[in-house]
């Protein structure tokens, strides 16, 4: 008898796919499944079904904010590499222009805005009305993104975990043109997304300034920024 | 005053990545990097390794975005799947380098609940959710449910589970096989 259950029996195939997705297979078995998947649509389909069944379990795992180094590192790798398709085009724009190298804050702001416009082209998306990229003043490294899908609420989203000395806190400020001075939006924990209602303030306006400054653990004692600016950016309206 | 979670279009982001639009990857990173790092860290049991894995995952998401097929599954699911399999392949291929000592918290705590006893130190909060998988897992007996959940989130092999449970390997294999079969029946 040359009966090979894992090749002919749909139940055995599904069991193998289930174990692969669950993660219990050893290195050799995993490699064998991955190689076979590429040529076996039945196995691929069984794996896809198991991925869809089990993927909600990832949401049981507590999130772990990445260090502030991770995104710049990913960006450097992307800049150094070319995608497989484009590597062939020796004289394509991708290779001719070191376009992504040293991506400036302005460049990133523009691309985020363009991306938001692009995303809003989908009818399901309610586009952020304003976007702000907050960068470190010394090296222009982006640290936070602010999204405002309306003019009364904003979300401050970290791109990494900013380092804050234990006896200090980050305070979030905004100032629009014509205001006497910056208004505090509260303290911010490194690595955490923060939603801020702007109900007590005038609606967001283009070019409105946002910044994070280093203050004492309870924030600035005088209601105005006293410490050094850690991240700064201005609101850009999304058309 | 709380903000409703704004709708985030993962599929549009992957399509934009496939077109070479970097800002879409920034958006995915802003949205999911902490969750992906949580998943990778749970399997790799090491912060620096987990960041390496998430680094590789974002490179792969970028270069392989064009291969994402919405017919085969959700876009959000795809980025988690990419990350998780990178993590699993890493720990499987480096098993000896990664031998974790017996007193490692990460290794021992999660399996403490596998005998069905309450395990207050287990940082995985089992909460029946709205997803279909949760209802189906509820129907498994607690020890076997725990086996499936921890195999998935901690990336244990049959042998590791058997060792930690002090249960014969064949028994563990049979449990998992039957639990997967029951889940498939339940979920369709």
Boltz contact constraints between the chains, C-beta under 6 A:
constraints:
  - contact:
      token1: [A, 18]
      token2: [B, 180]
      max_distance: 6.0
  - contact:
      token1: [A, 22]
      token2: [B, 151]
      max_distance: 6.0
  - contact:
      token1: [A, 22]
      token2: [B, 152]
      max_distance: 6.0
  - contact:
      token1: [A, 23]
      token2: [B, 88]
      max_distance: 6.0
  - contact:
      token1: [A, 23]
      token2: [B, 151]
      max_distance: 6.0
  - contact:
      token1: [A, 23]
      token2: [B, 155]
      max_distance: 6.0
  - contact:
      token1: [A, 24]
      token2: [B, 151]
      max_distance: 6.0
  - contact:
      token1: [A, 24]
      token2: [B, 157]
      max_distance: 6.0
  - contact:
      token1: [A, 24]
      token2: [B, 158]
      max_distance: 6.0
  - contact:
      token1: [A, 27]
      token2: [B, 92]
      max_distance: 6.0
  - contact:
      token1: [A, 27]
      token2: [B, 93]
      max_distance: 6.0
  - contact:
      token1: [A, 30]
      token2: [B, 92]
      max_distance: 6.0
  - contact:
      token1: [A, 48]
      token2: [B, 72]
      max_distance: 6.0
  - contact:
      token1: [A, 48]
      token2: [B, 73]
      max_distance: 6.0
  - contact:
      token1: [A, 51]
      token2: [B, 73]
      max_distance: 6.0
  - contact:
      token1: [A, 51]
      token2: [B, 81]
      max_distance: 6.0
  - contact:
      token1: [A, 52]
      token2: [B, 73]
      max_distance: 6.0
  - contact:
      token1: [A, 53]
      token2: [B, 133]
      max_distance: 6.0
  - contact:
      token1: [A, 53]
      token2: [B, 187]
      max_distance: 6.0
  - contact:
      token1: [A, 54]
      token2: [B, 152]
      max_distance: 6.0
  - contact:
      token1: [A, 55]
      token2: [B, 77]
      max_distance: 6.0
  - contact:
      token1: [A, 55]
      token2: [B, 80]
      max_distance: 6.0
  - contact:
      token1: [A, 56]
      token2: [B, 131]
      max_distance: 6.0
  - contact:
      token1: [A, 56]
      token2: [B, 133]
      max_distance: 6.0
  - contact:
      token1: [A, 57]
      token2: [B, 152]
      max_distance: 6.0
  - contact:
      token1: [A, 58]
      token2: [B, 39]
      max_distance: 6.0
  - contact:
      token1: [A, 58]
      token2: [B, 80]
      max_distance: 6.0
  - contact:
      token1: [A, 60]
      token2: [B, 124]
      max_distance: 6.0
  - contact:
      token1: [A, 61]
      token2: [B, 38]
      max_distance: 6.0
  - contact:
      token1: [A, 61]
      token2: [B, 39]
      max_distance: 6.0
  - contact:
      token1: [A, 61]
      token2: [B, 42]
      max_distance: 6.0
  - contact:
      token1: [A, 61]
      token2: [B, 153]
      max_distance: 6.0
  - contact:
      token1: [A, 62]
      token2: [B, 38]
      max_distance: 6.0
  - contact:
      token1: [A, 63]
      token2: [B, 34]
      max_distance: 6.0
  - contact:
      token1: [A, 63]
      token2: [B, 35]
      max_distance: 6.0
  - contact:
      token1: [A, 63]
      token2: [B, 38]
      max_distance: 6.0
  - contact:
      token1: [A, 64]
      token2: [B, 37]
      max_distance: 6.0
  - contact:
      token1: [A, 64]
      token2: [B, 38]
      max_distance: 6.0
  - contact:
      token1: [A, 64]
      token2: [B, 41]
      max_distance: 6.0
  - contact:
      token1: [A, 65]
      token2: [B, 34]
      max_distance: 6.0
  - contact:
      token1: [A, 66]
      token2: [B, 33]
      max_distance: 6.0
  - contact:
      token1: [A, 66]
      token2: [B, 37]
      max_distance: 6.0
  - contact:
      token1: [A, 70]
      token2: [B, 51]
      max_distance: 6.0
  - contact:
      token1: [A, 71]
      token2: [B, 29]
      max_distance: 6.0
  - contact:
      token1: [A, 73]
      token2: [B, 55]
      max_distance: 6.0
  - contact:
      token1: [A, 74]
      token2: [B, 55]
      max_distance: 6.0
  - contact:
      token1: [A, 74]
      token2: [B, 58]
      max_distance: 6.0
  - contact:
      token1: [A, 77]
      token2: [B, 59]
      max_distance: 6.0
  - contact:
      token1: [A, 83]
      token2: [B, 63]
      max_distance: 6.0
  - contact:
      token1: [A, 111]
      token2: [B, 22]
      max_distance: 6.0
  - contact:
      token1: [A, 111]
      token2: [B, 23]
      max_distance: 6.0
  - contact:
      token1: [A, 112]
      token2: [B, 23]
      max_distance: 6.0
  - contact:
      token1: [A, 115]
      token2: [B, 23]
      max_distance: 6.0
  - contact:
      token1: [A, 115]
      token2: [B, 24]
      max_distance: 6.0
  - contact:
      token1: [A, 115]
      token2: [B, 27]
      max_distance: 6.0
  - contact:
      token1: [A, 118]
      token2: [B, 16]
      max_distance: 6.0
  - contact:
      token1: [A, 119]
      token2: [B, 9]
      max_distance: 6.0
  - contact:
      token1: [A, 119]
      token2: [B, 12]
      max_distance: 6.0
  - contact:
      token1: [A, 122]
      token2: [B, 9]
      max_distance: 6.0
  - contact:
      token1: [A, 122]
      token2: [B, 12]
      max_distance: 6.0
  - contact:
      token1: [A, 125]
      token2: [B, 7]
      max_distance: 6.0
  - contact:
      token1: [A, 125]
      token2: [B, 9]
      max_distance: 6.0
  - contact:
      token1: [A, 145]
      token2: [B, 30]
      max_distance: 6.0
  - contact:
      token1: [A, 149]
      token2: [B, 6]
      max_distance: 6.0
  - contact:
      token1: [A, 153]
      token2: [B, 3]
      max_distance: 6.0
  - contact:
      token1: [A, 157]
      token2: [B, 30]
      max_distance: 6.0
  - contact:
      token1: [A, 159]
      token2: [B, 30]
      max_distance: 6.0
  - contact:
      token1: [A, 195]
      token2: [B, 3]
      max_distance: 6.0
  - contact:
      token1: [A, 197]
      token2: [B, 1]
      max_distance: 6.0
